[in-house]
Each structure stands twice: as C-alpha cells, then as structure tokens.
Amino acid sequence: MLVRRAHEPLKGQWNLPGGAVELGETLQEACSREVLEETGLEVRVGSVIEVFDRITRDERGQVEYHFVLVDYLCRVVGGTLRSGSDASEIALADPFDLDIFRLNEKARHVIERGMALLSEEV
C-alpha cells in the first residue's frame, strides 16, 4: 500500500504510510493510527522491518527535517480503503512492479525486506 504525500516532507511523492508519534502513544499505536488516518484501513501491527534515520537538508545544507523511522509489517483487519488527511492518493501496488511510483531507494528496500519477512512467516 502506497500513499502520495499531501504535505512536506516528500509532498507529491509516493511512499509508505506513516507519520509522527503523539505524546503518550506507543510506536505500534502510532503506526496503526497513521495507517488508519492516511488509508482508512485498520491494521494489526506486526514485526519491525527496519529502523533508520531520514535527514533532509535545505539548499544551504542546513538540516531541514530529521526523522527516525520505524517500519512495521502490518496486516489489514478492517476499514475501507480511501485517501485520508495526509495522502492525496492511495494505491495498492504490486511489490514487483513499483517503477511507476518512482519510490526512493529506501522505500524500495523496506518493501523488499517486508516481502522477505512475510515469506518467512509462511
């Protein structure tokens, strides 16, 4: 599942759903809430796929954004697929045909690792 970002950072780009952790919220609760807000789907949050930093800099080289990202393998348990507040579009993408989405290298890597984890669970 991919979303086209409606806001910065990465506005207009396709990526995995996600967002900020709210005060008092666990990482898993934040993941579940963000997926629901962006896609309309309720998910059961599973294993960690990867943890990494995303640091972007402005034209002067100053840090503009610094995020610590934790990607989880999730399973849909309910809801109705729709674009939410932070997503201008949503797509159920074939993980073996992602070229049209122009995903960044890290997103592709996370998807590949998620697919590998999924196959290990079977």
N, C-alpha and C positions, 0 to 999 in steps of 0.2 A: 504494500500500500504506500503510495507516494502522495505528497501534497505540494502544490505550488504555493510558495510562501507569499502571503499578502503584505507582510511588513519586513522591515530590516531587522536583523541582517539577512542576507540572501533573498531579498524581495524579488519576486518574479521567477525564482529558480525552483526547480523540483528538488525535493529532499524527503527524508523520512519525517514523520510527525514528531513533534517534541516541543519543549518549552521550559519555562522556569519553575523551580520548586517554590511553593508558597510556604510561608512561615508555619512550622509545626507539622508539615507534611513529610511523609517518608518518600524516598525515591520511587518506590513502587506505586504509591498513591499518586504522585505527580505524573508518572508515566501514564497510568490509567486515566487520570483526569484530562491530560493533554490530548491523548488519543481521542477521547470522547468529544472534547471541545472542537478539535480540528476535523474529525471524520464522522462523528455521530455513532461510532461503534464502541460498544463496551468490550473490554478485553481483560483476560486473565494474564497477569504479568508473570513471565517465567524467568529463565536463566539470563544472566548477563552475557551479552555478546561481546561487548568491548567498552573500555573506558579510555577516553582521550581528551586532550585539550584542543580547542579551536581558537586560535588567536588571529584576529584580522587587524590590519594596520591601515591608517588613512594615507593620503598622498604624501604627507610629510614623514611617514614612517612611524608615527605615534600609534600606540595601541588604541584601537577604536572599540573592539569587543574582545573579551576573554571569557570563554565558556569552558566548563568541564562537562563533557558529555558522557552519559551512561546509556548505552543502547541495550534494550532487552528484547528477547524473543517473546512475542505475545500471541495469544490465541483469541480469536473473536468468540464472544459468548452471548452477544445480543446487540441491540441497537439497529439503526437504519443508516446506511451509507449516505453521507451528504457532506458538502463543504461547510466548514464551520468558521468561526470568527477570525482565525489566523491563516486560513487557507482560501485562496481564490479559486482553486480547482483541486480535484482529487482524482486519483487513478489507481485502479487495481492493475498493477503492472506485472508482466511476465518477467520473472527474475533472470531469464536467459535472453531477453530482448529489451535491454534498457537504453539502447543508443538514442532513441528519440527523445529521452528525457534529459539528456546532457547532464547527468549526475556528476558531482565531483568524485574524485578518486576515492576519498574516504567513505562516502556513502556506498559506492560500489563494493568496497572492501567489507563494510559492515553487512551488506546484503549477502555477499558470498559466505561470510562467517556464519551468519544466521542460517543460511541454507545447509551448511555443513553440520551445525548443531542440530537442526531439525532432522537431518538424515541419521544422526547418531541416536536420536530418541526412538527411532522406529525399530 
